[in-house]
């Protein structure tokens, strides 16, 4: 099942293939239909040591592991990848830093599991989540529109915007502190990711949990390394669809997309184009898998039906304006085609 995934010679990829084969793929469709958070699957990733790969492995290996796992179960992979960004943020702090000392090892072992709540304050445009200095740290007010893994993560990596337009990053316990109210979101795919909208009303963020206070960087939301990890999930789903469809020119296009994404790490414009290309490929590969399967593929609960919804989800998730425009152009729906 995992033959289309990127060949990176590292123990972590072999471990990922085993976990995907034994723990994720056999129950992926059942999990999707059940709509419950993938606690047992995340336990399997932690038990295999995969929660720490963001610190222990190079970036190419991390992307390869994401691709392998997404080919087996996008829901589990989607929740788990949120953790990796938090791990890197904590791991990048200097040796001897108290926050690093407290959090890095438990996060690396998966004893503490993290989710992200950055869409309210760390993306371009007016902030939805506001950070105001208060006694002992900061106060958070507003909305984080998207948090995945609710109920299975222990800590949120939250981003609010202060009155000087700086982003305040910090770790917030996910035990639903006073003033935090969540509303479950019903998703087209990965609905079992336990994704919620969160409303903050004077939620305290202690100073000792703040990881950074920094200006909103140019190109926020278009960081090539973040885009590459999102694309790895699309590559995994596309690869599985290609396998179901059978040998075809799509296989070569999948490999070409992967190369373009890797090259785009040093070229943001190229990364935008590559991310749009892989999203379009994933849609076409899912259609090819459906056509090749025939009528059985339109039955709710089939693997092909699930992959089709996942391809649609990945064609919208995380697409900032330039990527969306490039993908619409590929789909024949850009402004010049109207």
SERO-4910 file (N, C-alpha, C, O; in steps of 0.05 Angstrom, whole numbers):
BEGIN
 pado doro    nc1    nc2    nc3   cac1   cac2   cac3    cc1    cc2    cc3    oc1    oc2    oc3
  Unk    A     16    -24      0      0      0      0     17     25      0      7     46     -9
  Unk    A     42     23      9     57     47     14     79     50     -7     98     66     -3
  Unk    A     78     36    -29     99     36    -48    103     63    -61    126     69    -70
  Unk    A     82     79    -64     84    105    -77     97    126    -60    104    147    -70
  Unk    A    101    120    -35    112    140    -17    141    145    -22    155    127    -32
  Unk    A    150    167    -14    178    176    -19    198    157     -6    194    149     17
  Unk    A    219    150    -20    239    132    -10    260    148      4    278    159     -8
  Unk    A    259    148     31    280    160     47    291    139     65    275    127     80
  Unk    A    316    134     64    328    112     79    333    121    108    354    132    114
  Unk    A    314    116    126    316    124    154    299    105    170    278     96    161
  Unk    A    309     98    194    292     81    211    264     91    216    245     75    218
  Unk    A    261    117    217    234    128    223    215    121    201    191    117    206
  Unk    A    223    120    175    205    114    154    197     84    155    173     78    150
  Unk    A    215     67    163    208     39    166    188     35    189    169     20    187
  Unk    A    193     50    211    174     49    233    147     59    225    127     48    231
  Unk    A    147     81    209    121     93    200    106     73    182     82     70    185
  Unk    A    120     59    165    107     39    148     95     17    164     73      7    159
  Unk    A    109      8    185     98    -13    202     73     -3    217     53    -17    218
  Unk    A     75     20    229     52     31    244     28     36    225      5     30    232
  Unk    A     34     46    201     13     50    181     -1     24    174    -25     22    172
  Unk    A     15      4    169      5    -23    161    -11    -36    183    -32    -48    179
  Unk    A      0    -35    207    -12    -51    229    -34    -36    245    -52    -48    255
  Unk    A    -31     -9    247    -49      5    265    -67     26    252    -89     31    262
  Unk    A    -59     37    229    -75     58    217    -93     49    195   -117     52    196
  Unk    A    -81     37    174    -96     30    150   -120     11    156   -141     15    145
  Unk    A   -116     -9    173   -139    -28    177   -164    -15    189   -186    -26    185
  Unk    A   -161      7    203   -185     19    216   -191     47    206   -207     61    218
  Unk    A   -178     56    185   -181     84    176   -209     91    168   -219    112    176
  Unk    A   -222     73    153   -250     79    145   -269     77    168   -287     93    171
  Unk    A   -264     57    185   -281     54    209   -279     79    227   -299     89    237
  Unk    A   -254     89    230   -250    114    246   -264    137    233   -277    153    247
  Unk    A   -263    139    207   -275    161    193   -306    161    197   -318    182    201
  Unk    A   -318    138    197   -346    135    201   -355    140    229   -376    150    235
  Unk    A   -337    132    248   -344    134    276   -344    162    286   -360    170    304
  Unk    A   -327    179    274   -326    207    282   -315    213    309   -321    234    321
  Unk    A   -299    194    320   -287    198    346   -257    203    343   -245    192    324
  Unk    A   -245    218    361   -217    224    359   -200    199    360   -206    180    374
  Unk    A   -178    199    344   -162    174    341   -142    170    364   -118    169    360
  Unk    A   -153    166    388   -135    163    412   -117    139    410    -93    141    416
  Unk    A   -128    116    402   -112     92    401    -91     94    380    -68     84    383
  Unk    A    -97    106    357    -78    109    336    -55    128    344    -32    123    338
  Unk    A    -62    149    358    -41    167    368    -24    154    389      0    159    390
  Unk    A    -36    136    405    -20    121    424      0    103    409     23    100    418
  Unk    A     -8     92    386     10     75    371     33     92    360     56     82    360
  Unk    A     28    116    351     50    133    342     69    140    364     93    140    361
  Unk    A     58    146    388     75    152    411     91    128    419    115    130    424
  Unk    A     78    105    419     93     80    427    115     73    408    135     60    416
  Unk    A    112     81    383    133     76    363    155     97    362    174     95    347
  Unk    A    152    118    379    172    139    380    170    160    359    188    175    355
  Unk    A    147    161    345    144    180    323    136    208    332    137    227    316
  Unk    A    129    212    357    123    239    366    147    257    368    145    281    368
  Unk    A    171    245    368    195    261    371    210    265    345    232    276    346
  Unk    A    199    257    322    216    258    298    222    287    289    241    292    275
  Unk    A    206    306    298    212    334    290    238    344    301    249    363    291
  Unk    A    248    331    323    273    339    335    295    320    326    318    328    322
  Unk    A    288    295    323    309    274    320    316    269    291    337    257    285
  Unk    A    299    276    272    303    269    244    305    295    227    295    316    235
  Unk    A    317    292    203    318    315    185    291    320    172    273    303    174
  Unk    A    288    343    160    262    351    150    252    333    127    228    327    126
  Unk    A    270    323    110    262    305     89    249    280    101    229    269     90
  Unk    A    260    270    122    249    246    135    222    252    147    204    235    146
  Unk    A    220    275    160    194    282    172    172    283    150    150    272    154
  Unk    A    178    295    127    159    296    105    152    268     95    129    262     89
  Unk    A    172    251     93    167    224     84    149    209    103    132    194     94
  Unk    A    153    212    129    137    199    149    108    209    147     89    193    149
  Unk    A    105    235    144     78    246    142     64    234    118     40    227    119
  Unk    A     78    232     96     66    221     71     58    192     75     36    184     67
  Unk    A     75    176     88     69    148     93     44    145    110     26    129    104
  Unk    A     43    160    132     20    158    150     -6    168    137    -27    157    141
  Unk    A     -4    190    122    -28    201    109    -40    182     89    -64    181     85
  Unk    A    -23    166     75    -33    146     56    -49    125     70    -67    113     58
  Unk    A    -44    121     96    -58    101    111    -83    112    125   -104    100    125
  Unk    A    -80    135    138   -102    147    153    -97    177    156    -81    186    172
  Unk    A   -111    193    140   -107    222    140   -116    234    167   -103    253    177
  Unk    A   -137    223    178   -147    234    203   -126    234    225   -121    255    237
  Unk    A   -114    211    230    -94    209    251    -70    227    244    -60    241    262
  Unk    A    -62    227    219    -39    243    211    -44    272    214    -27    287    223
  Unk    A    -68    281    208    -76    309    210    -74    319    239    -64    341    244
  Unk    A    -83    303    258    -81    311    286    -52    310    295    -43    329    309
  Unk    A    -37    290    287    -10    287    297      9    308    286     27    317    300
  Unk    A      4    317    261     23    338    250     20    364    265     39    380    265
  Unk    A     -3    370    277     -5    394    293     16    395    315     28    416    322
  Unk    A     21    371    326     40    369    348     69    376    339     84    387    355
  Unk    A     76    369    315    104    372    306    113    401    306    135    407    313
  Unk    A     95    419    298    102    447    298    108    458    325    126    474    330
  Unk    A     92    448    345     96    456    373    122    445    383    137    459    397
  Unk    A    128    421    376    153    408    385    177    424    375    196    428    389
  Unk    A    176    432    349    198    447    338    201    475    351    223    484    356
  Unk    A    179    487    357    180    513    371    193    511    398    209    528    406
  Unk    A    186    490    413    198    486    439    227    478    436    244    487    451
  Unk    A    233    460    417    260    451    413    279    472    404    304    469    407
  Unk    A    269    493    391    286    514    381    295    534    403    312    551    398
  Unk    A    284    531    426    292    549    448    319    541    458    327    518    456
  Unk    A    335    559    470    362    553    478    364    533    500    346    530    516
  Unk    A    387    519    501    392    500    523    391    515    549    400    538    552
  Unk    A    378    502    569    376    515    595    351    531    598    345    540    620
  Unk    A    336    536    576    311    551    578    291    535    595    288    512    589
  Unk    A    278    548    614    260    533    632    237    520    617    229    497    623
  Unk    A    226    534    597    203    522    582    212    498    566    198    478    565
  Unk    A    236    500    554    247    477    539    252    454    558    245    431    552
  Unk    A    263    459    581    269    438    601    244    424    610    245    400    615
  Unk    A    222    439    613    198    427    623    183    411    602    171    390    608
  Unk    A    184    421    577    165    410    557    178    392    535    164    375    525
  Unk    A    203    396    529    214    382    505    213    352    508    203    339    489
  Unk    A    223    341    529    223    312    531    195    300    532    190    280    517
  Unk    A    176    310    548    149    298    548    136    301    520    122    283    512
  Unk    A    140    323    506    129    326    479    142    306    460    128    294    444
  Unk    A    168    302    462    183    284    445    174    255    448    173    240    429
  Unk    A    166    248    473    158    221    478    128    217    474    118    194    475
  Unk    A    113    238    469     85    236    466     70    233    492     46    226    492
  Unk    A     84    238    514     70    238    540     52    262    543     32    261    556
  Unk    A     60    284    531     43    308    528     40    312    498     59    311    483
  Unk    A     15    317    490      9    320    462     -3    347    456    -20    357    472
  Unk    A      6    359    435      0    387    430    -18    391    405    -16    376    386
  Unk    A    -35    411    407    -50    421    384    -43    450    379    -29    462    395
  Unk    A    -53    461    358    -47    489    351    -72    505    350    -94    496    341
  Unk    A    -69    531    358    -91    550    357    -79    576    347    -80    597    361
  Unk    A    -68    576    322    -54    600    312    -70    616    292    -63    638    285
  Unk    A    -93    605    283   -107    619    261   -120    645    270   -127    661    253
  Unk    A   -123    649    296   -136    673    305   -117    697    306   -126    720    305
  Unk    A    -90    692    307    -72    714    311    -47    715    294    -34    735    292
  Unk    A    -41    693    280    -15    691    266    -18    691    236      1    686    222
  Unk    A    -42    698    226    -45    699    197    -50    729    189    -58    745    205
  Unk    A    -44    735    163    -48    763    154    -77    772    158    -96    756    159
  Unk    A    -81    798    160   -107    809    163   -114    816    192    -97    810    210
  Unk    A   -137    828    196   -144    835    224   -145    810    241   -155    789    233
  Unk    A   -134    812    266   -134    788    283   -162    781    294   -179    799    297
  Unk    A   -166    756    298   -190    746    311   -186    741    341   -205    741    356
  Unk    A   -161    736    348   -154    730    376   -135    752    386   -113    755    375
  Unk    A   -143    766    406   -128    789    416   -113    782    442   -124    768    459
  Unk    A    -89    791    444    -72    787    468    -68    814    481    -59    833    468
  Unk    A    -74    816    507    -70    841    522    -54    835    547    -59    815    561
  Unk    A    -33    851    552    -17    847    576    -34    849    601    -51    867    603
  Unk    A    -29    831    620    -44    831    645    -25    821    667     -3    813    661
  Unk    A    -34    823    691    -18    814    714     -9    785    710    -26    767    706
  Unk    A     17    780    711     27    753    709     29    743    681     36    719    677
  Unk    A     24    760    660     27    750    633      8    764    614     10    789    611
  Unk    A     -9    749    600    -26    760    580    -55    750    583    -60    730    596
  Unk    A    -74    764    571   -102    756    571   -110    753    541   -103    769    524
  Unk    A   -124    731    536   -133    725    509   -163    729    506   -178    718    522
  Unk    A   -171    743    485   -199    748    480   -204    746    450   -188    756    434
  Unk    A   -225    733    443   -232    730    414   -236    701    407   -246    685    422
  Unk    A   -228    695    382   -235    669    371   -210    656    358   -194    670    344
  Unk    A   -207    630    361   -189    614    346   -207    596    329   -219    577    340
  Unk    A   -209    601    302   -229    587    287   -224    557    283   -243    542    275
  Unk    A   -200    547    289   -193    520    281   -173    508    300   -150    516    301
  Unk    A   -182    488    316   -164    473    333   -171    444    329   -194    436    333
  Unk    A   -152    427    322   -157    399    318   -146    382    341   -127    390    355
  Unk    A   -158    359    345   -149    341    367   -161    348    394   -150    340    414
  Unk    A   -183    362    394   -195    370    420   -203    344    435   -217    327    425
  Unk    A   -194    343    460   -200    320    476   -177    299    477   -176    282    494
  Unk    A   -159    301    457   -136    283    457   -109    297    458    -88    285    459
  Unk    A   -110    324    459    -86    340    463    -86    352    491   -107    357    502
  Unk    A    -62    355    502    -59    365    529    -53    395    530    -59    408    550
  Unk    A    -42    406    508    -34    433    509    -38    445    481    -36    432    461
  Unk    A    -45    471    481    -49    486    456    -26    506    452    -19    520    470
  Unk    A    -16    506    427      3    527    420    -13    549    408    -21    548    385
  Unk    A    -17    570    423    -36    591    416    -22    616    407      0    622    417
  Unk    A    -35    630    389    -24    656    379    -45    677    380    -66    674    367
  Unk    A    -40    698    395    -58    721    396    -42    746    385    -18    745    384
  Unk    A    -56    767    379    -44    791    368    -48    814    389    -70    819    398
  Unk    A    -26    827    395    -28    849    415    -34    876    401    -35    877    377
  Unk    A    -39    897    417    -46    923    404    -25    934    386    -31    952    369
  Unk    A      0    926    389     21    935    371     25    917    347     45    919    333
  Unk    A      6    899    343      6    881    320     28    860    322     38    850    301
  Unk    A     37    854    346     56    833    350     41    807    356     19    807    368
  Unk    A     53    785    348     42    758    354     53    748    380     77    747    384
  Unk    A     35    741    398     42    730    424     37    700    423     14    691    421
  Unk    A     59    685    424     57    655    423     61    644    451     77    654    466
  Unk    A     46    623    457     49    610    483     35    584    485     19    576    467
  Unk    A     41    570    506     29    543    512      7    546    532     11    557    554
  Unk    A    -16    537    525    -40    539    542    -51    511    547    -56    496    528
  Unk    A    -55    505    572    -67    479    579    -93    476    565   -110    494    564
  Unk    A    -98    452    554   -122    447    538   -144    435    556   -163    423    545
  Unk    A   -142    437    582   -163    427    600   -186    446    602   -199    447    623
  Unk    A   -192    460    581   -214    479    579   -214    498    603   -232    497    620
  Unk    A   -195    516    604   -194    535    626   -219    553    626   -233    556    606
  Unk    A   -223    566    648   -246    584    651   -244    606    630   -223    618    625
  Unk    A   -267    610    616   -267    631    596   -263    620    568   -265    635    548
  Unk    A   -258    594    565   -255    582    539   -279    564    532   -284    545    547
  Unk    A   -292    569    511   -316    554    502   -311    544    474   -302    559    457
  Unk    A   -315    518    470   -310    507    443   -336    497    430   -355    489    444
  Unk    A   -336    498    404   -359    489    388   -348    470    367   -333    478    349
  Unk    A   -357    444    367   -347    425    347   -354    433    319   -376    444    314
  Unk    A   -336    428    300   -341    433    272   -346    407    258   -331    388    262
  Unk    A   -366    406    241   -371    382    225   -357    385    198   -364    403    183
  Unk    A   -338    367    193   -322    370    169   -329    350    147   -340    329    153
  Unk    A   -324    358    122   -328    341     99   -312    315    102   -321    293     95
  Unk    A   -287    317    111   -269    294    115   -254    299    141   -255    321    152
  Unk    A   -240    279    150   -225    280    176   -243    290    198   -233    305    216
  Unk    A   -268    283    197   -287    293    218   -279    282    246   -285    294    266
  Unk    A   -266    259    246   -257    247    271   -232    261    282   -221    252    302
  Unk    A   -223    282    269   -200    297    280   -208    314    304   -191    328    316
  Unk    A   -233    314    312   -243    329    335   -235    358    333   -222    370    350
  Unk    A   -242    371    310   -236    399    305   -258    417    316   -282    411    312
  Unk    A   -249    438    329   -268    456    342   -261    485    335   -239    491    327
  Unk    A   -281    502    339   -277    531    341   -276    538    371   -292    527    386
  Unk    A   -258    556    379   -255    563    407   -259    593    411   -247    609    396
  Unk    A   -275    600    430   -280    628    437   -267    633    464   -271    618    483
  Unk    A   -250    654    465   -235    661    489   -247    686    502   -252    706    489
  Unk    A   -251    685    528   -261    708    543   -243    711    567   -247    699    588
  Unk    A   -224    729    565   -205    735    586   -191    710    596   -188    705    620
  Unk    A   -182    693    578   -167    669    585   -138    677    591   -125    689    574
  Unk    A   -127    670    614   -100    678    621    -79    660    608    -81    636    606
  Unk    A    -58    673    598    -34    660    587    -11    668    605     -1    691    601
  Unk    A     -1    652    623     20    660    641     46    667    627     52    655    606
  Unk    A     60    686    638     85    695    625    105    673    622    119    672    602
  Unk    A    106    654    640    126    632    638    119    612    616    135    595    609
  Unk    A     94    614    605     86    597    583     89    611    555     83    598    535
  Unk    A     98    636    555    101    650    530    127    642    516    148    644    528
  Unk    A    125    634    491    149    626    476    161    648    460    185    648    455
  Unk    A    144    667    451    155    690    435    134    712    433    110    707    435
  Unk    A    144    736    431    128    760    424    142    773    401    164    784    405
  Unk    A    131    772    377    146    781    354    127    794    334    103    789    334
  Unk    A    138    811    316    122    823    295    111    802    277    123    781    272
  Unk    A     87    807    266     76    789    246     95    790    222     98    811    209
  Unk    A    107    767    214    127    768    193    114    772    165     92    763    161
  Unk    A    129    784    147    120    785    119    115    757    109    131    739    114
  Unk    A     94    753     94     89    726     83     78    706    104     80    682     99
  Unk    A     68    716    126     57    698    146     35    681    133     18    692    118
  Unk    A     35    656    138     17    637    126     28    625    100     15    607     89
  Unk    A     51    634     91     63    623     67     91    614     72    108    615     55
  Unk    A     96    604     96    122    594    102    127    568     87    111    549     90
  Unk    A    149    566     72    152    543     55    153    516     70    143    496     60
  Unk    A    165    516     94    167    491    109    139    482    118    134    458    119
  Unk    A    122    500    126     95    493    134     79    483    110     64    463    112
  Unk    A     82    497     88     68    488     64     77    460     56     61    444     47
  Unk    A    103    455     59    113    428     51    101    406     68     96    384     57
  Unk    A     97    411     94     85    390    110     56    386    103     46    363    103
  Unk    A     42    408     97     14    405     87     14    388     62     -3    370     58
  Unk    A     32    394     44     33    380     18     40    351     21     31    334      5
  Unk    A     55    344     42     61    316     47     36    299     52     35    276     43
  Unk    A     17    311     65     -9    297     69    -23    292     42    -33    271     38
  Unk    A    -23    313     25    -35    310     -1    -20    289    -18    -33    273    -32
  Unk    A      6    289    -16     22    268    -31     14    240    -22     12    222    -38
  Unk    A     10    237      5      3    211     15    -24    201      4    -27    178     -5
  Unk    A    -44    219      5    -71    212     -5    -69    207    -35    -81    187    -45
  Unk    A    -55    224    -50    -52    220    -79    -38    194    -85    -46    180   -103
  Unk    A    -18    187    -69     -3    162    -74    -21    138    -70    -19    119    -86
  Unk    A    -37    138    -49    -55    116    -45    -76    114    -68    -82     92    -77
  Unk    A    -86    137    -77   -104    137    -99    -91    126   -125   -104    111   -140
  Unk    A    -67    133   -130    -52    123   -153    -49     93   -151    -51     79   -172
  Unk    A    -44     83   -128    -42     54   -124    -67     39   -131    -67     19   -145
  Unk    A    -90     51   -122   -116     38   -128   -122     40   -157   -133     21   -169
  Unk    A   -115     62   -170   -121     66   -198   -104     48   -216   -113     41   -238
  Unk    A    -81     40   -207    -63     24   -223    -42     41   -237    -44     66   -238
  Unk    A    -22     28   -248      1     42   -260    -10     61   -282    -26     53   -299
  Unk    A      0     86   -281     -8    106   -301     11    129   -301     29    130   -284
  Unk    A      9    148   -319     26    172   -318     23    188   -293     40    205   -287
  Unk    A      2    183   -277     -1    197   -252     22    191   -233     29    208   -216
  Unk    A     33    167   -235     55    160   -217     79    178   -222     92    187   -203
  Unk    A     86    183   -247    108    201   -253    102    229   -245    120    244   -236
  Unk    A     77    238   -248     70    265   -239     72    268   -209     80    289   -199
  Unk    A     65    246   -195     68    247   -166     97    251   -158    103    268   -140
  Unk    A    115    237   -170    144    240   -165    153    268   -172    169    280   -158
  Unk    A    143    279   -194    151    306   -203    141    327   -183    155    346   -177
  Unk    A    117    323   -173    106    342   -153    124    342   -128    130    363   -116
  Unk    A    132    318   -120    149    316    -96    175    331   -100    184    345    -82
  Unk    A    187    328   -123    213    342   -129    208    372   -129    225    387   -118
  Unk    A    187    381   -141    181    410   -142    177    421   -114    186    444   -108
  Unk    A    163    406    -97    159    416    -69    185    418    -54    189    437    -40
  Unk    A    202    398    -58    228    400    -44    245    423    -54    258    437    -39
  Unk    A    244    428    -80    259    451    -91    247    477    -82    262    497    -79
  Unk    A    221    478    -76    208    502    -67    215    511    -39    207    533    -31
  Unk    A    229    495    -24    237    503      3    254    528      3    254    543     23
  Unk    A    268    533    -18    285    556    -21    274    577    -40    287    597    -47
  Unk    A    249    573    -49    237    590    -69    207    592    -63    192    576    -73
  Unk    A    198    612    -47    170    613    -40    150    613    -63    129    601    -62
  Unk    A    158    628    -85    140    628   -108    137    600   -121    115    592   -128
  Unk    A    159    586   -122    158    559   -133    142    541   -114    128    523   -124
  Unk    A    144    545    -88    129    529    -69     99    533    -73     83    514    -71
  Unk    A     90    558    -78     62    563    -82     52    547   -107     31    535   -105
  Unk    A     67    548   -128     59    534   -152     59    504   -148     41    490   -157
  Unk    A     79    493   -133     81    465   -128     58    455   -110     47    434   -115
  Unk    A     51    472    -90     29    464    -73      3    463    -88    -14    445    -84
  Unk    A     -2    482   -106    -26    481   -122    -26    457   -140    -47    444   -145
  Unk    A     -3    450   -151     -1    427   -169     -8    401   -155    -23    385   -166
  Unk    A      2    397   -131     -3    372   -117    -32    371   -108    -44    349   -107
  Unk    A    -45    393   -102    -73    393    -95    -90    384   -119   -108    368   -117
  Unk    A    -83    395   -143    -97    387   -167    -93    358   -173   -111    344   -182
  Unk    A    -68    349   -170    -62    320   -175    -78    303   -156    -89    282   -165
  Unk    A    -80    310   -131    -95    294   -112   -124    291   -120   -136    269   -118
  Unk    A   -136    313   -130   -164    311   -139   -166    292   -163   -184    276   -164
  Unk    A   -148    295   -182   -149    277   -206   -143    248   -199   -156    230   -210
  Unk    A   -125    244   -181   -118    216   -173   -142    203   -159   -147    180   -163
  Unk    A   -156    219   -142   -179    207   -128   -201    201   -149   -215    181   -146
  Unk    A   -204    218   -169   -224    212   -190   -216    187   -205   -233    171   -212
  Unk    A   -190    184   -211   -181    160   -226   -186    135   -209   -194    115   -220
  Unk    A   -181    137   -183   -186    114   -165   -216    107   -165   -223     83   -165
  Unk    A   -233    127   -165   -262    122   -165   -270    109   -192   -285     89   -192
  Unk    A   -261    120   -214   -269    110   -240   -258     81   -243   -273     64   -253
  Unk    A   -234     77   -234   -222     50   -237   -237     30   -219   -238      6   -226
  Unk    A   -247     38   -197   -261     20   -179   -289     14   -188   -299     -8   -185
  Unk    A   -302     34   -200   -329     30   -210   -350     36   -189   -345     51   -170
  Unk    A   -374     24   -192   -396     31   -175   -391     27   -146   -402     41   -129
  Unk    A   -374      7   -139   -368      2   -111   -356     26    -97   -357     28    -73
  Unk    A   -343     43   -113   -329     66   -101   -348     88    -92   -340    105    -76
  Unk    A   -373     87   -101   -392    108    -92   -408    100    -68   -425    115    -59
  Unk    A   -402     76    -57   -416     67    -33   -404     81     -9   -380     80     -5
  Unk    A   -421     93      7   -411    107     31   -397     87     49   -407     65     54
  Unk    A   -374     94     58   -358     77     75   -337     61     61   -322     46     73
  Unk    A   -335     64     34   -314     51     19   -288     67     22   -289     91     27
  Unk    A   -266     55     18   -240     69     20   -239     91     -2   -229    113      4
  Unk    A   -248     85    -26   -246    104    -48   -264    128    -42   -256    151    -48
  Unk    A   -287    123    -31   -305    146    -24   -291    164     -3   -292    188     -5
  Unk    A   -279    152     17   -265    167     38   -242    183     25   -238    206     32
  Unk    A   -226    170      8   -204    184     -4   -213    207    -21   -199    228    -22
  Unk    A   -236    204    -34   -246    226    -50   -253    250    -33   -247    273    -41
  Unk    A   -265    246    -10   -271    268      8   -246    280     19   -244    304     23
  Unk    A   -226    263     25   -200    273     35   -186    290     14   -174    311     21
  Unk    A   -188    283    -12   -176    299    -33   -189    326    -34   -175    346    -38
  Unk    A   -216    327    -32   -230    353    -32   -221    370     -8   -217    394    -10
  Unk    A   -219    357     15   -211    371     39   -183    383     36   -179    407     43
  Unk    A   -165    368     25   -137    377     21   -135    398     -1   -114    412     -2
  Unk    A   -155    400    -18   -155    421    -38   -163    448    -27   -161    468    -40
  Unk    A   -173    448     -2   -181    473     11   -165    479     36   -160    502     43
  Unk    A   -157    458     51   -143    463     77   -116    476     73   -100    468     57
  Unk    A   -112    497     88    -86    511     89    -79    526     64    -56    534     61
  Unk    A    -97    530     45    -91    544     21    -94    574     25   -116    584     26
  Unk    A    -72    588     27    -73    617     28    -79    628      0    -78    613    -19
  Unk    A    -84    654     -1    -95    666    -26    -78    660    -51    -90    652    -71
  Unk    A    -51    662    -50    -36    657    -75    -38    628    -84    -40    622   -108
  Unk    A    -39    609    -65    -41    581    -72    -69    575    -83    -72    561   -103
  Unk    A    -89    587    -70   -116    583    -80   -120    593   -108   -132    581   -125
  Unk    A   -108    617   -114   -110    628   -141    -96    610   -161   -106    606   -183
  Unk    A    -73    599   -153    -58    582   -172    -74    556   -177    -74    546   -199
  Unk    A    -87    545   -156   -102    521   -160   -127    526   -177   -134    510   -194
  Unk    A   -140    548   -172   -164    555   -189   -156    557   -218   -171    549   -236
  Unk    A   -132    569   -223   -122    571   -250   -119    543   -262   -126    538   -285
  Unk    A   -107    525   -247   -103    497   -256   -130    483   -262   -132    467   -280
  Unk    A   -150    490   -246   -176    478   -249   -193    491   -271   -216    484   -276
  Unk    A   -181    512   -284   -196    526   -305   -216    546   -295   -235    553   -309
  Unk    A   -213    554   -269   -233    572   -257   -220    598   -248   -233    613   -234
  Unk    A   -196    604   -257   -184    630   -250   -197    653   -265   -213    648   -283
  Unk    A   -191    677   -256   -205    701   -269   -203    702   -299   -221    710   -313
  Unk    A   -179    693   -309   -175    695   -338   -192    675   -353   -195    676   -378
  Unk    A   -205    656   -338   -221    636   -352   -251    643   -351   -267    628   -361
  Unk    A   -258    665   -338   -287    671   -334   -297    688   -358   -321    695   -358
***
